[in-house]
Amino acid sequence: MFGREKTKKLIENIDRYFDLMDKTVLVFKDGVRNYLYSNKNDFNENLQRVSSLEAETEMLRREIENALYTQTALVRSRGDIMRLLEKTRNITDILYESLFQFEIETPYIPAELNQEFMKLTEFSALSVESVIPAAKAYFKSPETIPDKISRSYFYEKEAVRYSQTIKRKVFHNMTALKLSEKFHLRYFSLHIENLSKAAANVADQLAVMAIRRTL
C-alpha cells in the first residue's frame, strides 16, 4: 500500500511538472508579444514570471528524478522517464534563455516583421503544447500517444516554415537593414524555431516509450 501511494505521488508530480511547463510556454508567448509591441512593464513581468517558473520546474524535476530511484514499481520505465525529463528540460531552458536574450541583447525588430515573429512563436509554442498531453498519457493511456504527438510534428514544420520566411524576407527584401541587424534577426528566429525542434525530440522519445509500454 505504501509503495502504491509513493508511486501515485510520483505520477502526480510528473503531471504537475508538465503543467508548469505549459504555464511557462504561455508566459513565453506573452513575453515575445510584449517585446515586439514595446510593452516594457508587461515584458519585465514576463521575465520575472518565467524565472520563477524555471526555478520551480527545475526543483520539481530533481525531486522526480530522486524519487525514480526508489520506485521499484517503475524500475522498467525509469530509464525512459529520465530521458524524457532530460529532453523536456531542454524545452524549459530554451523558453527561459530565449526570453532573457530579448532583454539582454534588445534586438531591433522592424514592425513589419511582428506578425511573422508572432506566427513563429505561436507554432513553436503549439509544438510544445501538443507533447504535454502526450507525456501525461504515458501512465494512463499510452496507446493514445501517437495521435497526440502527430500534432507536434505538424506544428514543428509550420514553425520551420515561418522561420525560413523571416530569414528570407530579412536577407532578400529588407535592404535598409545593416548586415549585423540581419544576422541578429536570423539568430532570434532560429532560437524560437529551436523550441519546436526540442518539442519534436520529446515527441520522438514519447513514440519510443509508447511502443515499449504497449508491447
N, C-alpha and C positions, 0 to 999 in steps of 0.2 A: 504493500500500500504506500509506504513512504517513498519507494522508488518511483512509483507511478506519479505521485504528487510532484516529485522533483522534475520528472520528465515533462509533465504538464506545464510546470513553471518555466522550464527552458523554452518550450514551444511558444508560450505566451510572450516571453522576452524577445524571441526571434520575430514574432508578429509586430511587437512594439518597435523593434529595430527598423523594420521596413516602413512602419508608419512615420517614424522620424525622418527617414529618407524621403518619403512622399512630401512631408512638410518642407523639407529643405529644397526640393525641386520647385515648389510653389514660391518660396521666398526668392530663389534664384531668378525665376521668370520675372517676378515683380521688380527685382533689383535691376535687371537688364533694362526693363521698360523705363524705370525711373531714371537710369543713367542716360538713356537715349533722349528722353524728353526733359532732361535737366531738372528733375525734381530732387534737388540735393538733399533736403532734410529727410525725405522718404527713403532715398538711396542709403543714407547713413544708418537709418533704422534697419534697413535690409542687411547691411553689413553686420550690425550688432546681433541681429537675429540669426543669421547664417552661422556666425561664430559660435553662438550659444548652442545651436542645434548640432554643429560639428563636434563640439566637446561632449555633448550628451550622447551622441551616437557612438563616438569612439569609446566612451566609458562603458556603454552597454555592450558593444561588440566584444570588449575584453572580458566582461562578465560572462557573456555567452561562451566564448572560447574556453574560459576556465571551467565552466560547467560541463562542457562537452567531454572533458577528460574524465569526469566522474560518472557519466551516464552510460552504464553498461547496456541499457536498452537501445541506445543509439550507436553502439560501437561500430556496426556495419556501415552506417551513414556518416560517421564522424569525419572522415577524410573529405567526402564530397561537400559537407556543410562548411568545413573550414575553407575549402577552395572557393565556395560561393561567397563566404564572408569577405575573403580577400579581394575578390573581383568587385564586390559591391563597395568595398572600401575605396576602390579607385574612383567610383562614381562620386562618392562623398567628397573625396579630395578635389576632384575637378570642379564640383559645384562651389566649394569653398574658395579654392585658389583662383578660379576664373573671375568670380565676383570681386575679390580683393585686387586682382590685376587691373580691373577697371579703375579702382580707386587709386592704385599706386602709379600706373602709367598714364592715366587720363587720356585715352586715345581720342583723337579728333574724328568723329564720325559724322559725315555730312548728312543733313536731314533727309536727303533723297534716298539714303540707304536704310533709314529707320524701319521701313516696312519689311525689307529683306532680312534685316537682322532679327526682327521680332519673329518672322516666319521660321528662320533658322532656329531660334531659341525655342519656339513652340514645338517644332518637330523633334528636336533633340530631347526636350523635356518629356514629350509624349512617348518617346522610345523608352525612357526610364520608367515612366508611369505604367507602361504596359508590362514590364517584367515584375513589378511589385506584386500584383495579384498572382502571377505565376509562381513566384517564390513562396508566397503564403500557401499556395495549393499543394506544395510538395508533401506536407504531412497529412493532408486531408483527402485530396483528390488528385494524385499525380497524373492520372490519365487525362486530365484537362490541360496540362501544361503546354503541350504542342500547339493547341489552338490559341492559347493566351500569348505565347511568345511570338507567334507569327505577326502580330501587330507591331511588335518591337522592331522586327526586321524591316517591315514596311516603312515605319517612321524613320528608321535609320537612313534608308535610301532617299527619303524626301529631304532629310537634313543635309545629306551629302549634296543633293541637287541644288539646294538653296545656297550652300556654302560655295559651290562652284559658280553659281550665278553672281554672287557678291564679288568673288575674286575676278571673274571675267569682266564684270562691269567696271571694277576699280582699275584694272590694268589696260582695258581696251577703250573705255569711254571717258574716264574722268581725267582728262589731260591736265587739268589745272592743279591736280594734287602733286605734291613732291613725291619722289620715289620712296623716301623714308616713310611718308604717310601711307603710301600704298602697301608697303611691307607691314606696317602696323595693323592696318585693316585686315590684311591676309592672316596675320598672326591671331587676331581675335576671332575671326570667323572660323579658323581652324581649331582654336581652343574650344569653341562652343560645339563644333562638329564632333570633336573627340568625345564629347559627352554621349552622343548617340552610339559611337563605336564601343565605348565602355559598356553601354547597356546591351549591345549585341553580344559582347563577350559573356555577359551574365546570362543572356538567353542561351548561348551555346552550352554553358555549364549546366543550366537547368534542363536542357534537352537530354544531355547525358544522364543526369540524375533521374529524370523521369523514366528513361529506359531501364535503368538498374532497379528502380523501385517497383516497376510493374512486371519484371521478369518472374 
